[in-house]
């Protein structure tokens, strides 16, 4: 649905985006992350045809942003950090105006306005002036204008900036509900929001990709080069004790270390790290069962997105400083 190849954007001698390539598949929600000045907003402006690329190609739903910008614009909805609202207009008046700009036929316009008002939960405010709405509801109106023409792709830049916790949760749930029908790129500084909303993440730093689209779990493997697994055991009549269980897990082939963790009451919890390139989940399960213990949980342990972000951007900065 979105294909970026060798995208570069320069402002004079300043390189804002430097030869980046990535793809986003239909129906995915992808988090687009990076420090301030990393090139996120510039990339999003190129995707939405607000800026031309200096070099490289960008295709949205098969259409080139340089050669077919009108076709691209018909297929995207864009919510910038500051929604493009007219405060002197009423909500439905504004949405009807946007719908006409986006080429919605007159016979379908009222129906589409009603649908997006319902979808974004702003129906009770449809006849209010936008200037009288709270920040959260103005954000909802901004999202309604982005989806009123039912675009294939939604590009959302800091959609929860300035919202209170309740509004953030409501906006996050609304964005998640749009997945599948729309392909969504979500740029935000709130990493917990990405973890709870997005299926994949892209990380950009100093105009270059620090991580192409991938899951948090796969990025964890990339950084660690190994598997990390949580193993929970339920002792029977006090057997095994923590020390015995730890020693048994350490004997499994491919395990590098076993770290005790605080588990649920009456359970033993360990984080087990494997050697480089080894996957040990099957061997761990077998070892616990053959010892006659109750295995109550076995799951991969991912790094937090915050730690992934910091490690990837720090390594990119270190590499840049060494050149």
C-alpha angles and dihedrals in degrees: 000000000000119000122178120183124183094334113186127173122186131184101199105299093345115098107208096173120023120201100308126172131186143139132220118200126224115280097012127131108217125187114221109205138179143128121274109290093020094125101260098126093043090053091049092049090054091049090052094046093246089119130028117231117246089220140344130054133273122191127188115192087342096309124117115235092219101040100035108024095151091055090048092050091052089058102045136071117200129198110183121199089265106044114234096242133154106220094199091061128083116243098253091040090055095045091049089051091051091046091055091048089053093052101252108163114251092241090058100039101090091046092052092047090051091047096051092044088055094043093050094040096239098119095113090054097045093113096043126104110256089230089064095055126099120249090259094054092045086056089052090052088050090054091047091056090050093056102032093102091045095242125198091228132040120197112193121186113198093329094180099042111139096006124131119244095265092049091048091055092047093048091046091053091048092053091048090052089058094059116112093026091058136028106232134200110191121192116194144143091218103095095186088058091056092048091053098040111029132072094200136017135213118200121201126185129178090352095305132097113261089179130008119218109308142133122269089245093055092046088053090055091047092054097041097034086212143067125266117197135185113222120191120191128188110212120221113222090342094310122156106029118207096262093050093047092048093051091049093051091047089058093061112111112254096023115129100183143347120218122195114229135188107268137180118295111288094011133102116225126193135176108218121198121199131215119265111298095000127124113203108172095106093047092048092051091049092049093052095046094045089052088058095245129136112254105205101169139015118171140145116261115221127198114250113264088241091059092045090050094049094045095048096045092044092051091049091051091048091050091048092051091051094057 
